[in-house]
Amino acid sequence: MLSFIRMSLMRLPINILCLSIVALLSVACSGSRSDEVVARVYGHKLYRSDLAEIVPAGLKGEDSILLVQNYVNQWIDEMVLVSKAEKNIKEDFSRQLAQYHNSLLIYAYEQRIVGQMIDTVVTDAEILQYYADHRDDFILKSPIVKSLYVKMNPEDGGFWRMAALMEQYDMNESAYMEVQRIISHGVIEYSFDNEDWIPLSRLRGKISDNVFSDPHYFRRSHFSRVWDSTGVSMVHFFEAKLIDEYTPVEMEYDNIKTIIINMRKMDLVNQMRQDLRRDAEKRGAVYVM
């Protein structure tokens, strides 16, 4: 009976084959594991138990059929190529395969140890110390700014007051609150980036081209205004940092935290390897001819 089912399945078109496989899989999942061949390419065989491992529990209907169909098609394409390569390439890959197996095994073990033992808590003091010790690693490659951007219709009642407020060199809290009040009455668009650093390039088209072309712009001005047919774009610059200046530590916070944790991982792995070597030598398990 199994032989008849196997022969029948091998003659079915791929889409009907996959539908049949999915039906068989649902039976197999509730009973004993079956190693029935569902596809063959030359001497290579694909077993029903192989497919059972790729279909997630609970996946049914067209989704499961499509998943199986894609897998079977990919397997057939791969085995056709493998079969051709086996006939034409006589090189022995057993050494490389053994090395690859060892690498995967070591990596999986190290990841497990790291996951169990790594300390992922990084204090502000550690981040600041790392930043101070490696400042030359944090150099800007493009300008960044803290800014306030507003676009308004010049005919709006609050336009000229807004312009006067944003032109102030030092926008105090009172001026800032008045800016917010004018915005609440309606503007074309705006963005508050007064606390977060953003790339200057994000404001391209909203500020004067002189800001990009003149490297000394921010020494002379903290304000830009551009008129066009859709309104007036105004930007007040609270702070600016240019190319080759140090990146602010707050921008590098997450990056430095990742670096510190990765350094801990490497230290942990290196220490583990040394401990394992010493333990093996102590036990007499290491012998050099």
Backbone hydrogen bonds in HBPLUS format (Angstrom, degrees):
<---DONOR---> <-ACCEPTOR-->    atom                        ^
c    i                          cat <-CA-CA->   ^        H-A-AA   ^      H-
h    n   atom  resd res      DA  || num        DHA   H-A  angle D-A-AA Bond
n    s   type  num  typ     dist DA aas  dist angle  dist       angle   num
A0005-ILE N   A0001-MET O   3.03 MM   4  6.39 158.5  2.07 152.0 157.3     1
A0006-ARG N   A0002-LEU O   2.90 MM   4  6.08 160.9  1.93 150.3 155.7     2
A0007-MET N   A0003-SER O   3.01 MM   4  6.19 164.8  2.04 149.3 152.8     3
A0008-SER N   A0004-PHE O   2.95 MM   4  6.10 153.7  2.02 145.7 153.5     4
A0009-LEU N   A0005-ILE O   2.89 MM   4  6.08 160.9  1.93 152.2 157.0     5
A0010-MET N   A0006-ARG O   3.12 MM   4  6.32 157.4  2.18 149.5 154.9     6
A0011-ARG N   A0008-SER O   3.21 MM   3  5.45 145.6  2.34 103.1 112.6     7
A0012-LEU N   A0009-LEU O   3.16 MM   3  5.37 159.2  2.21 108.9 115.2     8
A0017-LEU N   A0013-PRO O   2.71 MM   4  5.81 154.2  1.77 157.4 166.6     9
A0018-CYS N   A0014-ILE O   2.91 MM   4  6.09 156.1  1.97 145.3 150.4    10
A0019-LEU N   A0015-ASN O   3.14 MM   4  6.39 150.9  2.23 138.6 146.1    11
A0020-SER N   A0016-ILE O   2.97 MM   4  6.23 154.7  2.04 147.5 154.2    12
A0021-ILE N   A0017-LEU O   2.81 MM   4  6.12 151.7  1.89 148.3 157.3    13
A0022-VAL N   A0018-CYS O   2.89 MM   4  6.11 163.6  1.92 151.0 154.2    14
A0023-ALA N   A0019-LEU O   3.15 MM   4  6.36 156.2  2.21 140.9 147.2    15
A0024-LEU N   A0020-SER O   2.92 MM   4  6.21 154.8  1.98 146.4 153.8    16
A0025-LEU N   A0021-ILE O   2.69 MM   4  5.96 150.5  1.77 152.4 162.1    17
A0026-SER N   A0022-VAL O   3.11 MM   4  6.37 152.8  2.18 147.2 152.2    18
A0027-VAL N   A0024-LEU O   3.08 MM   3  5.16 124.3  2.40  95.8 110.1    19
A0028-ALA N   A0024-LEU O   2.79 MM   4  6.11 155.6  1.85 149.4 157.5    20
A0029-CYS N   A0025-LEU O   2.81 MM   4  6.00 153.1  1.88 154.9 160.3    21
A0030-SER N   A0027-VAL O   3.13 MM   3  5.46 141.0  2.29 103.1 113.8    22
A0031-GLY N   A0028-ALA O   3.13 MM   3  5.10 148.1  2.24  98.5 108.1    23
A0048-ARG N   A0036-GLU O   2.83 MM  12  5.55 154.4  1.90 157.2 165.2    24
A0038-VAL N   A0046-LEU O   2.84 MM   8  5.87 169.0  1.85 165.0 168.3    25
A0046-LEU N   A0039-ALA O   2.86 MM   7  5.11 164.8  1.88 155.3 153.3    26
A0041-VAL N   A0044-HIS O   2.90 MM   3  5.17 159.8  1.94 145.5 152.3    27
A0044-HIS N   A0041-VAL O   2.84 MM   3  5.17 157.9  1.89 141.3 137.7    28
A0050-ASP N   A0047-TYR O   2.96 MM   3  5.26 133.4  2.19 103.0 115.7    29
A0051-LEU N   A0047-TYR O   3.39 MM   4  6.88 150.3  2.48 146.7 153.8    30
A0052-ALA N   A0048-ARG O   3.03 MM   4  6.34 143.8  2.17 144.6 155.3    31
A0053-GLU N   A0050-ASP O   3.29 MM   3  5.57 141.9  2.44 100.0 109.5    32
A0054-ILE N   A0051-LEU O   3.05 MM   3  5.35 147.8  2.15 106.7 115.9    33
A0059-LEU N   A0056-PRO O   3.17 MM   3  5.68 165.9  2.19 131.7 133.4    34
A0065-ILE N   A0061-GLY O   3.16 MM   4  6.45 157.9  2.21 150.2 157.0    35
A0066-LEU N   A0062-GLU O   2.86 MM   4  6.00 162.4  1.89 152.1 156.3    36
A0067-LEU N   A0063-ASP O   2.99 MM   4  6.16 158.5  2.04 145.7 151.8    37
A0068-VAL N   A0064-SER O   3.01 MM   4  6.18 166.4  2.03 148.6 151.8    38
A0069-GLN N   A0065-ILE O   2.85 MM   4  5.98 160.4  1.89 148.7 155.2    39
A0070-ASN N   A0066-LEU O   2.94 MM   4  6.07 164.2  1.96 151.2 154.6    40
A0071-TYR N   A0067-LEU O   3.03 MM   4  6.23 159.9  2.07 146.3 152.2    41
A0072-VAL N   A0068-VAL O   2.85 MM   4  6.04 167.8  1.87 157.4 160.4    42
A0073-ASN N   A0069-GLN O   2.98 MM   4  6.12 165.9  2.00 150.1 154.2    43
A0074-GLN N   A0070-ASN O   2.95 MM   4  6.10 160.7  1.98 148.4 153.8    44
A0075-TRP N   A0071-TYR O   2.84 MM   4  6.02 157.3  1.89 150.4 157.3    45
A0076-ILE N   A0072-VAL O   2.88 MM   4  6.11 159.7  1.92 152.9 157.9    46
A0077-ASP N   A0073-ASN O   2.99 MM   4  6.23 166.4  2.01 150.4 153.8    47
A0078-GLU N   A0074-GLN O   2.93 MM   4  6.10 159.4  1.97 147.9 153.9    48
A0079-MET N   A0075-TRP O   2.88 MM   4  6.05 163.6  1.90 153.2 157.5    49
A0080-VAL N   A0076-ILE O   2.93 MM   4  6.07 152.3  2.00 151.5 158.5    50
A0081-LEU N   A0077-ASP O   3.25 MM   4  6.43 159.4  2.29 142.5 147.4    51
A0082-VAL N   A0078-GLU O   2.80 MM   4  6.05 158.5  1.84 149.7 156.9    52
A0083-SER N   A0079-MET O   2.83 MM   4  5.84 161.5  1.86 143.2 148.0    53
A0084-LYS N   A0080-VAL O   3.16 MM   4  6.36 155.0  2.22 140.4 146.8    54
A0085-ALA N   A0081-LEU O   2.89 MM   4  6.13 159.2  1.94 150.7 156.9    55
A0086-GLU N   A0082-VAL O   2.81 MM   4  6.03 155.0  1.88 152.8 159.6    56
A0087-LYS N   A0083-SER O   3.32 MM   4  6.53 142.1  2.48 138.3 146.3    57
A0088-ASN N   A0084-LYS O   3.29 MM   4  6.53 135.7  2.50 139.6 151.0    58
A0088-ASN N   A0085-ALA O   3.08 MM   3  5.16 131.5  2.33  97.9 111.1    59
A0089-ILE N   A0085-ALA O   2.72 MM   4  5.57 148.8  1.82 162.3 166.0    60
A0097-LEU N   A0093-PHE O   2.86 MM   4  6.03 160.6  1.90 159.0 165.3    61
A0098-ALA N   A0094-SER O   2.94 MM   4  6.06 152.4  2.02 141.0 148.2    62
A0099-GLN N   A0095-ARG O   2.95 MM   4  6.25 156.1  2.00 148.7 155.3    63
A0100-TYR N   A0096-GLN O   2.84 MM   4  6.06 156.4  1.90 147.4 154.4    64
A0101-HIS N   A0097-LEU O   2.84 MM   4  6.03 157.3  1.89 146.5 152.9    65
A0102-ASN N   A0098-ALA O   2.91 MM   4  6.13 159.4  1.95 146.5 152.0    66
A0103-SER N   A0099-GLN O   2.87 MM   4  6.10 155.6  1.93 147.2 154.0    67
A0104-LEU N   A0100-TYR O   2.98 MM   4  6.22 160.6  2.02 150.7 155.1    68
A0105-LEU N   A0101-HIS O   2.95 MM   4  6.14 158.8  2.00 148.7 155.1    69
A0106-ILE N   A0102-ASN O   2.84 MM   4  6.02 164.2  1.87 153.1 157.1    70
A0107-TYR N   A0103-SER O   2.91 MM   4  5.99 163.3  1.93 147.1 152.4    71
A0108-ALA N   A0104-LEU O   2.96 MM   4  6.10 162.9  1.99 147.3 151.8    72
A0109-TYR N   A0105-LEU O   3.04 MM   4  6.23 156.3  2.10 145.3 151.8    73
A0110-GLU N   A0106-ILE O   2.85 MM   4  6.04 168.1  1.86 157.5 160.8    74
A0111-GLN N   A0107-TYR O   2.90 MM   4  6.04 159.2  1.95 150.4 156.3    75
A0112-ARG N   A0108-ALA O   3.10 MM   4  6.26 147.5  2.21 138.0 146.3    76
A0113-ILE N   A0109-TYR O   2.99 MM   4  6.32 160.7  2.03 153.4 158.1    77
A0114-VAL N   A0110-GLU O   2.83 MM   4  5.99 166.9  1.85 153.8 157.8    78
A0115-GLY N   A0111-GLN O   2.89 MM   4  5.95 159.1  1.94 141.5 147.6    79
A0116-GLN N   A0112-ARG O   3.08 MM   4  6.28 139.3  2.25 140.4 150.6    80
A0116-GLN N   A0113-ILE O   3.15 MM   3  5.16 127.1  2.44  94.8 108.5    81
A0117-MET N   A0113-ILE O   2.99 MM   4  6.11 144.9  2.11 149.9 159.4    82
A0118-ILE N   A0114-VAL O   2.83 MM   4  5.23 156.6  1.89 150.5 151.3    83
A0127-ILE N   A0123-THR O   3.14 MM   4  6.49 156.6  2.20 148.1 154.3    84
A0128-LEU N   A0124-ASP O   2.88 MM   4  6.12 166.3  1.90 157.0 160.4    85
A0129-GLN N   A0125-ALA O   2.94 MM   4  6.05 152.5  2.01 142.5 150.3    86
A0130-TYR N   A0126-GLU O   2.96 MM   4  6.14 161.1  2.00 146.3 151.3    87
A0131-TYR N   A0127-ILE O   2.95 MM   4  6.14 161.1  1.98 150.0 155.6    88
A0132-ALA N   A0128-LEU O   2.95 MM   4  6.12 156.9  2.00 144.3 150.4    89
A0133-ASP N   A0129-GLN O   2.94 MM   4  6.15 150.3  2.03 147.1 155.2    90
A0134-HIS N   A0130-TYR O   2.98 MM   4  6.07 129.1  2.25 143.7 156.2    91
A0137-ASP N   A0134-HIS O   2.89 MM   3  5.55 161.2  1.92 121.0 127.3    92
A0138-PHE N   A0135-ARG O   2.92 MM   3  5.42 163.8  1.95 117.1 122.4    93
A0247-THR N   A0138-PHE O   2.85 MM 109  5.38 165.5  1.87 134.8 138.8    94
A0140-LEU N   A0245-GLU O   2.82 MM 105  5.60 174.3  1.82 172.9 174.7    95
A0244-ASP N   A0140-LEU O   2.90 MM 104  5.07 176.0  1.90 137.6 138.9    96
A0200-LEU N   A0143-PRO O   3.08 MM  57  5.60 174.6  2.08 130.2 130.3    97
A0144-ILE N   A0241-LYS O   2.90 MM  97  5.38 157.7  1.95 153.5 160.7    98
A0241-LYS N   A0144-ILE O   2.90 MM  97  5.38 162.5  1.94 158.5 159.8    99
A0145-VAL N   A0198-ILE O   2.88 MM  53  5.54 158.6  1.93 157.4 163.4   100
A0198-ILE N   A0145-VAL O   2.91 MM  53  5.54 157.2  1.96 152.0 158.8   101
A0146-LYS N   A0239-GLU O   3.00 MM  93  5.14 157.0  2.06 136.8 136.8   102
A0238-PHE N   A0146-LYS O   2.77 MM  92  5.36 149.2  1.86 143.7 152.6   103
A0239-GLU N   A0146-LYS O   3.42 MM  93  5.14 160.0  2.47 129.1 132.1   104
A0147-SER N   A0193-ASP O   2.88 MM  46  5.03 133.3  2.11 112.5 115.5   105
A0193-ASP N   A0147-SER O   2.85 MM  46  5.03 147.0  1.95 160.6 167.5   106
A0148-LEU N   A0236-HIS O   2.88 MM  88  5.17 144.0  2.01 145.0 155.6   107
A0236-HIS N   A0148-LEU O   2.89 MM  88  5.17 159.2  1.94 148.5 154.3   108
A0149-TYR N   A0191-SER O   2.97 MM  42  5.18 175.8  1.98 157.5 158.9   109
A0191-SER N   A0149-TYR O   2.88 MM  42  5.18 148.4  1.98 142.4 144.4   110
A0150-VAL N   A0234-MET O   2.89 MM  84  5.34 163.2  1.92 159.1 164.2   111
A0234-MET N   A0150-VAL O   2.79 MM  84  5.34 167.7  1.80 162.1 166.4   112
A0151-LYS N   A0189-GLU O   2.80 MM  38  5.25 155.5  1.86 165.3 159.6   113
A0188-ILE N   A0151-LYS O   2.85 MM  37  5.37 133.8  2.07 148.0 158.1   114
A0189-GLU N   A0151-LYS O   3.41 MM  38  5.25 155.1  2.47 130.7 133.3   115
A0152-MET N   A0232-VAL O   2.97 MM  80  5.40 152.9  2.04 146.1 148.3   116
A0232-VAL N   A0152-MET O   2.81 MM  80  5.40 161.0  1.85 155.2 161.6   117
A0156-ASP N   A0153-ASN O   2.88 MM   3  5.49 167.0  1.90 123.0 127.5   118
A0159-PHE N   A0156-ASP O   3.17 MM   3  5.42 167.4  2.19 113.8 117.2   119
A0162-MET N   A0158-GLY O   2.91 MM   4  6.02 157.3  1.96 151.9 158.8   120
A0163-ALA N   A0159-PHE O   2.89 MM   4  6.21 158.6  1.93 154.0 160.3   121
A0164-ALA N   A0160-TRP O   3.02 MM   4  6.18 157.1  2.08 141.6 147.2   122
A0165-LEU N   A0161-ARG O   2.97 MM   4  6.22 158.0  2.02 150.7 156.5   123
A0166-MET N   A0162-MET O   2.97 MM   4  6.18 162.1  2.00 156.0 160.4   124
A0167-GLU N   A0163-ALA O   3.04 MM   4  6.14 134.1  2.26 141.3 152.8   125
A0168-GLN N   A0165-LEU O   3.28 MM   3  5.54 154.1  2.35 102.5 110.0   126
A0176-TYR N   A0172-ASN O   2.93 MM   4  6.17 158.1  1.98 153.5 160.5   127
A0177-MET N   A0173-GLU O   2.96 MM   4  6.15 153.4  2.04 146.7 152.8   128
A0178-GLU N   A0174-SER O   3.09 MM   4  6.36 147.3  2.20 141.1 150.0   129
A0179-VAL N   A0175-ALA O   2.93 MM   4  6.23 151.1  2.02 148.1 156.1   130
A0180-GLN N   A0176-TYR O   3.09 MM   4  6.39 156.2  2.15 144.5 150.3   131
A0181-ARG N   A0177-MET O   2.99 MM   4  6.26 146.7  2.10 139.7 148.9   132
A0182-ILE N   A0178-GLU O   2.99 MM   4  6.29 158.7  2.03 151.9 156.1   133
A0183-ILE N   A0179-VAL O   2.99 MM   4  6.24 160.2  2.03 150.9 156.7   134
A0184-SER N   A0180-GLN O   2.97 MM   4  6.17 148.1  2.08 142.3 150.6   135
A0185-HIS N   A0182-ILE O   3.09 MM   3  5.39 146.7  2.21 104.1 113.8   136
A0186-GLY N   A0183-ILE O   2.89 MM   3  5.32 162.3  1.92 115.2 120.8   137
A0202-ARG N   A0199-PRO O   3.02 MM   3  5.61 157.5  2.07 115.2 121.5   138
A0203-LEU N   A0200-LEU O   2.96 MM   3  5.72 160.6  2.00 121.5 127.3   139
A0204-ARG N   A0201-SER O   3.10 MM   3  5.18 165.4  2.13 108.5 111.5   140
A0206-LYS N   A0203-LEU O   2.83 MM   3  5.29 156.7  1.88 137.0 141.6   141
A0211-VAL N   A0208-SER O   3.08 MM   3  5.76 154.1  2.15 115.8 121.8   142
A0212-PHE N   A0209-ASP O   3.04 MM   3  5.50 135.7  2.24 109.1 119.5   143
A0213-SER N   A0209-ASP O   3.10 MM   4  6.38 155.8  2.16 150.6 158.1   144
A0214-ASP N   A0210-ASN O   2.86 MM   4  5.43 153.6  1.93 143.8 147.4   145
A0217-TYR N   A0214-ASP O   3.18 MM   3  5.32 163.4  2.21 116.7 116.4   146
A0219-ARG N   A0216-HIS O   3.07 MM   3  5.41 149.4  2.17 109.0 118.4   147
A0220-ARG N   A0217-TYR O   3.01 MM   3  5.58 149.1  2.11 112.9 121.6   148
A0221-SER N   A0217-TYR O   2.92 MM   4  6.04 147.0  2.04 153.5 164.1   149
A0237-PHE N   A0222-HIS O   2.74 MM  15  4.91 174.5  1.74 147.1 148.6   150
A0224-SER N   A0235-VAL O   2.97 MM  11  5.22 149.1  2.07 146.3 153.8   151
A0235-VAL N   A0224-SER O   2.90 MM  11  5.22 157.3  1.95 151.3 155.9   152
A0226-VAL N   A0233-SER O   2.82 MM   7  5.11 157.7  1.87 148.0 155.6   153
A0233-SER N   A0226-VAL O   2.80 MM   7  5.11 161.2  1.83 156.4 155.8   154
A0228-ASP N   A0231-GLY O   2.99 MM   3  5.60 152.9  2.07 163.0 171.7   155
A0231-GLY N   A0228-ASP O   3.29 MM   3  5.60 157.3  2.35 109.1 115.4   156
A0245-GLU N   A0242-LEU O   3.12 MM   3  5.74 154.0  2.19 136.9 138.0   157
A0251-MET N   A0248-PRO O   2.98 MM   3  5.56 142.9  2.12 114.5 124.4   158
A0252-GLU N   A0249-VAL O   2.97 MM   3  5.10 135.1  2.18 101.2 114.1   159
A0256-ILE N   A0252-GLU O   2.77 MM   4  5.89 166.8  1.78 166.5 168.8   160
A0257-LYS N   A0253-TYR O   2.95 MM   4  6.19 157.7  2.00 150.0 156.8   161
A0258-THR N   A0254-ASP O   3.01 MM   4  6.24 157.0  2.07 147.1 152.3   162
A0259-ILE N   A0255-ASN O   2.99 MM   4  6.29 155.6  2.05 146.5 153.6   163
A0260-ILE N   A0256-ILE O   2.90 MM   4  6.15 165.3  1.92 157.5 160.0   164
A0261-ILE N   A0257-LYS O   3.04 MM   4  6.27 163.2  2.07 150.0 154.3   165
A0262-ASN N   A0258-THR O   2.91 MM   4  6.09 159.0  1.96 149.8 156.0   166
A0263-MET N   A0259-ILE O   2.88 MM   4  6.16 149.7  1.97 148.5 157.3   167
A0264-ARG N   A0260-ILE O   2.97 MM   4  6.28 151.1  2.06 145.1 153.1   168
A0265-LYS N   A0261-ILE O   2.92 MM   4  6.25 151.2  2.00 145.7 154.0   169
A0266-MET N   A0262-ASN O   2.97 MM   4  6.28 159.9  2.01 148.8 153.0   170
A0267-ASP N   A0263-MET O   2.93 MM   4  6.16 160.3  1.97 148.5 154.2   171
A0268-LEU N   A0264-ARG O   2.81 MM   4  5.97 157.3  1.86 149.0 155.7   172
A0269-VAL N   A0265-LYS O   2.89 MM   4  6.13 161.2  1.93 152.7 157.3   173
A0270-ASN N   A0266-MET O   2.90 MM   4  6.04 166.4  1.92 150.5 154.7   174
A0271-GLN N   A0267-ASP O   2.90 MM   4  6.02 160.2  1.94 147.2 152.9   175
A0272-MET N   A0268-LEU O   2.91 MM   4  6.06 154.8  1.98 143.9 151.3   176
A0273-ARG N   A0269-VAL O   2.93 MM   4  6.18 157.9  1.98 151.9 157.2   177
A0274-GLN N   A0270-ASN O   3.02 MM   4  6.27 159.0  2.06 147.1 152.7   178
A0275-ASP N   A0271-GLN O   2.90 MM   4  6.12 159.4  1.94 149.6 155.5   179
A0276-LEU N   A0272-MET O   2.91 MM   4  6.11 158.3  1.96 150.0 155.8   180
A0277-ARG N   A0273-ARG O   2.98 MM   4  6.17 155.4  2.04 146.2 152.8   181
A0278-ARG N   A0274-GLN O   2.98 MM   4  6.23 166.1  1.99 153.0 156.2   182
A0279-ASP N   A0275-ASP O   2.91 MM   4  6.05 157.9  1.96 146.9 153.6   183
A0280-ALA N   A0276-LEU O   2.90 MM   4  6.05 156.5  1.96 145.1 151.4   184
A0281-GLU N   A0277-ARG O   2.96 MM   4  6.19 158.5  2.01 150.4 156.2   185
A0282-LYS N   A0278-ARG O   2.85 MM   4  6.03 154.0  1.92 145.9 153.6   186
A0283-ARG N   A0279-ASP O   2.99 MM   4  6.19 146.5  2.11 143.3 151.5   187
A0285-ALA N   A0280-ALA O   2.87 MM   5  5.16 149.5  1.97 167.0 160.5   188
A0284-GLY N   A0281-GLU O   3.09 MM   3  5.05 152.5  2.17  99.0 107.5   189
